Structures are given as C-alpha cells and as structure tokens.
C-alpha cells in the first residue's frame, strides 16, 4: 500500500458493513451505546469531510482538532488523512490557564489557521480565541453542524505516498515544552503492522478501551488499529473511566473484547476504584492481550490485577508490557499475545552502576518485550558507543516507525532523529530513555534527564515514587528529583489524601515516608514535601512532570501541607523551617 488511506479504503471495501465502532457509557448502572458506526459509515463521513477540506483549499495545511471523545473526532481525523490536511489532535482546553496556554502555543507553533470541533464546544472555543487575540488568524468550525459535500465528491489525492505527512502528534510535555512530532503515512502503516502482529493478527477481534484520542497510544493503539486490522472497537471517554473504573471491565465482558491498551497507572486505578459488588457476573475470559505501556510497568501492578480479577477470567498470560513513544509513532517493543510478561531480578547495587546482573533476591524489573520490525540499540549517551547486553545506557531506535522529525525544529530534529553511533552507523532516534537488553528483551529503567546521582549511585525517581506510595494509603501521586546544594539531595513531592490519614498527622506521615525511603535506598537523608491532591504536576496523559516540579520547588512556588527538609534545602528555597 502506498499510504494509510489506501490501506483503510481496502479494509472498508472488505469489512465495510460488518465491522463497527461503538461509544458507550454507563447510565443507572447499565452499559448503553451512545453512538455506533460501521466502517462504511465512517468512511462515507470521512470522504465527505475530506472533500470539504480539499474544497476549502486546506490540503497541505495544518488543522487543530479539538473534540470530546466520540466518533466525530475519528470521522474528521480520517477526513484530514483523505485530503492531505495535517491533523493536529489536541485536548479540549479547559479553564486551567496552563491548558489554555498550551493550546495557544500549539496554534502558533503548528501554524494553525483552522480549528475543527463540534457544536457543543464551538462557542466556548470561539470566545477563547477572541480573548487570546487569535481570532484574526484562526477560524473555528463545528464540523457536525456544517453541510458537507456528497461523499462521492471526494477524490483520492494523487500525491499520497509513504513519505507524505499524515498528522502532528504533540508530545505531552513531561520532559520539555511540547513539540510537534511529524508522522508520515509510512510511519502509520509500519507501526500499525507491528501492533497488528504483536496483538496476534486480530482481523475478527474486538478491542475495548478509553484512552484519549489526542495521545499516541489512544490514537494509534486504540482508535486506528481496528480500522487497520479489520476489527471492531467499543470505547468510552477518559472522564467516564476515571469516574467509573469498572466501566472498562464491563465493556470487555459485554462485548467479549480480546484486547485493550492502557498505561500502568490506569490498571492501578482500576484495582482501587472497582468495588467488589460491581464485579458480579463479569466475565473477562475473552481478554487475550492487555498492553501495559507509556510509563514504567510494575510487577506489583501485574500481581494486583491478576489477584483482584483472576476469578473473573483475567489471566496472567494476557499481560503484554510494551515500550514506545510518539517519536516512533507508538510501539517500539511489545510482548506478543499469549507470551506472558518476562520478569527478571537484578542486583540493586549493580543497577546503580549501570549494570544489570541477575540476582535471585534482587530488584524485580518487568521486560517490555522485543522489537518486531525495528532496530533497538543500547548506547552510551555521551560517547555514542554501542553497549553490550546487560549494560544500562540510552535506548536508540531505527526503522520505518521513526517519525520524520519535529515540526519546524531543524536543530532538535537533527539532534534527536539523526544520531549516529561512534562507528558512524545510523541514523537513530535518541529516545532519552535508559534501559538494557537481555536475551532480546528490552528493560526500561528510567529517563536519562530524570536520573538522580547520589554519591556515584544512580537513583531512579520512579522507584522512589513507588516506594513512597506503598508507605501509607494516604500517599498518592509523587514526584522525585535531585537538587544540588553542596551535594545532591533527593526531594520527594508527595500528594496526600487527608481522608485516608486516620489518626496520623501530616508530620507523622512525612517522617514515616522520609524514614522508609532513607532505609530503602540506603541514603543518609531524604526530603519530603506533602501537598494536597492535584499538587503534583502531570501531563494530559498522566505522566509525572518531575522537571516542572523541581522548578516550582526551587522557585518556592509550592504551598506545602508539611515539609521535612534538610537545612541546606530550606536555605536554598528560602522557606521557613518545617512544621
């Protein structure tokens, strides 16, 4: 196939009236369908939208897509592909100033002159564009209220090729300011084929999920995969999942879904949020592949889910840890259907020295699967030398899924997408992630720029954060980072849910966390700052914004419930003594 559109059109011709998408929600305890469309219906609407966009002279231009969860987004996104319009999916900006600032930044960065949305959100977006002074350059259109041409008016663009730009995926901002990753039709085809292979070629399969459509996993792994494979999809909104976690399980049970995709925190949320009485009569035995990716995968999470839902048919072999990123379209490595996750134990002291040495009583790490059709190398981040198996270094990737680069950022594209080994081999994508290979399995250990180095030892912030959450039920999301003040200090910003504190005081919780972390990581002291729920910055996909929290800490812009800080740090941030 020359383009993703050619492939989709072939799937529509084969499965048009037999495969479907269904948006669902829960009403009075019952699962109800809000929308349903067959492949043929989606294709008809997409061709109409594509013809409209082409007639408006937008081919080759960018368009910002601001939609709630639902089929209108998918119809218009496909319409953009069908007309060579570069779609820019993004979350609907809320009243949060940071969300509005991000949306405005994307409009300017991506040269947006049209915003596509639905009737319900068009008035608010139009008003916001006026207030932000952007209405002179940007038009807002509600596509569901616009008269579209007949689908037969659409013509396949003659210049749709593998290298043709398809859409812009803006990174969520966990590591830096958001950047637009430019994906091609060839990237979509290549990565979708990898996902198709690792799921187990699910032509007759049904997927289930709730991930946001404006993130790579939600768009590529959830929304587009059924169209690529020829399967069906039942999905709900992220908000519905957060409010009613058991809805996810009900979708799997009712529709006999074979696969689902989500990050690690979502499975944790599901375990906490699903009540025992809600699980009666659920049957999860159809689920054969459950991707866990987008953030570190925890063995404790795998075990919790199997213990909690095993009696409902959730099998351990369904677990499919994976690793990926927007710069590689989505999937880099994955665990194949029915293979069961690979869990290794490694000497913690060796890990701190960038070596992965097996140890019977060591730290458990979950493998993120193997490359399907990509080249993965572990490289020394400074010397660019290739490292052998068992050595921790930066993960570099090459192959057909690696994106074209960052939108209008030539220098950043050259640095990130055009890296070469010391031998000259390349180009490679520098992921910025740390990990190692063992027996062909990739293990991801953390972010290069988030690594905390204390007395020559590598401390991974996600390990500190997880250990803190396990200290007490009141401890929720956390952000760990290093601060230089005479020496490297470890700081933990810990969210607290007061209702779960019981008789424990803030001071008591902070000191309990501090003591446990100092013991667990063998450090003389730890610094703990307790904040209310929502006090730890996260991206729109739920990733912890460690660098942003570090900047806020150093600027004394955190209002703590309680802080246990070493004197050097209290002096550094000009904060009064803890208590």
Phi, psi and omega in degrees: 000139182277335180210167177296325179296316178302318180295314181297319179298324177292322178293320178297319179297327183273321189240012193314314184260355186258338181250153190210165171238137179226125174267128184233167172204180181250133177226117181053043177080001181247144177279124182232145177273127177268325179212150172212140177212139175279168176305317182297320179292318177298316181296319179299314179294322180294320178294321177296315179296320179297318178296319179297315180295320179293318179296333179279000178075027184263359179303130183087351179267169175263148177222129180274124181256112181240092185230152167286171177300136180156177185281340179296322176301311183298318179301314184286322177300314178296322177301322176296315177300319183292342185240010181064024171274134181275102181289144176234088179291139180206155178291148174299125180292134178267191177282354177297123181304326180293322179293319179294320179296320180295315180298318178296322178297320178294320179302316181286317184292322185266008179057045183286133171235001173216134175250127179253131183208194178249174184300322184295329186254349183300315181299315180295319180292321178298317178297317180296318179299322178294314181295327181276358180072025182256354185292341179286341181244348186233133175255138179252127183232130173272105186291330181286350178247008182260134177288117183262155175295169173296139179308328181289351176284346181285141175235137178298123177302139184287336187255029174278111183227170179305325182275000180292130178301137182254307181199168178251124176254108179280131178295155189278352173091021180284336184243341182193185174297147182303136177235143179275117177269121183270115181257144179258169175298323177296321176300314180298316180297314184295313184287324177297324177295323178295315180297316178304318181291316185287331176289333180111033176054063190274062181299326180258009188279160175241129176260158178218140179180186186212003188299149179297140183285350183265006174247157187300317181293319180291321182283305185281312186282333184252300188286317186271336184300317179301319177296319179295315186278330186096028179252188179244166182218135168246131184214162177224177182276153176302323180296318179296321178296314182298319181284327184223076185305326183295343177304324178302312181292324180295324177296315180299315183292312185293317187263002180056048182293141180264339182213157177209163181220140180188159173280166185303318184299331182292322178292324175297317180297322180296316180298318182286324190269339181277122181273150184304319183291343179278348187268352182300136176072006176278143180228110182257013186293343178286339186289117183249345185208115180237100181291134173237110183206193177078349177198169182306133179268130185252135177298327180297325178292315178303315182293318181300315183294317180295319179295318186285321187243008180299320180293343178269358178109003178284114185261146180300325181290350176285338181299135181222078177300144179214170180222137179191182181193159182300324182294343175247031183070299172196276190282129172255310175227154180205160177262123184291156180304128178080004185273339183070144182292148177263122180241124179246155175247131186226148182296120183297324180295321178291321178301324179291345178250022177067030176233137178254098182247121181303141178211131185302324182248029185274192179284135179276131175232139181265127175291146181257024176086193184238157174294144176267303180217043175228155175263125180241128180233150173253124193229142173294123188294340182259316183270346183064022177275141178290132182258148180283170176304140178090356175257137181272130178203192179280141179275123176245145186225142175221149177142184188292345179272348182290127187296169180292331180144191177270140182298118175054036177227078186297318183293315179294324178296315180298317182291320187269321188259353186237029183289150177228146176293166179300338178278351183098351181295139179161192001280157178233154169273123173274116186279335186080002179259149178258146178183186177210161177252141174212121182053037178084349181269137177266129173247128180257127185253344178158185177268137181304314185279350178267349185301134177254125181247116181236120180052041178079004180255142177271121177248121181270123187301324181295333176291319178296316182297318180292317179299322179294317181297333182278352184289320185204147180300336181285344181278124181244230183298149182214158176227123179248142180201168179257148177226129180271121176209080186085321174205175180280126177248145176262127181241136176238122172262116189242121174287146182230138172256102186305326183298338182263003184288330185066229180273356183284138177272166175302317180298317181296320179293316182298318181287328177294316178296314181302314180294318181293319180291321177298320179290314185294326185253005175063034181253149183295330182201153175230156179245125186237128177238118179269134180227161178290170175303135183089357182281346177261123182292137177225155175283176179294345177261005175093004179282144181288131178266080186294317182292324176295319179294324177296316178298318180295321179298312183292333178271004181057043180253021175250128179260097189277153168285326178193147179224133173246096186239147173290153184304322181299323181282325176299320179290324183295318183264003178057044182253142178296163181303149181302145178112000000 
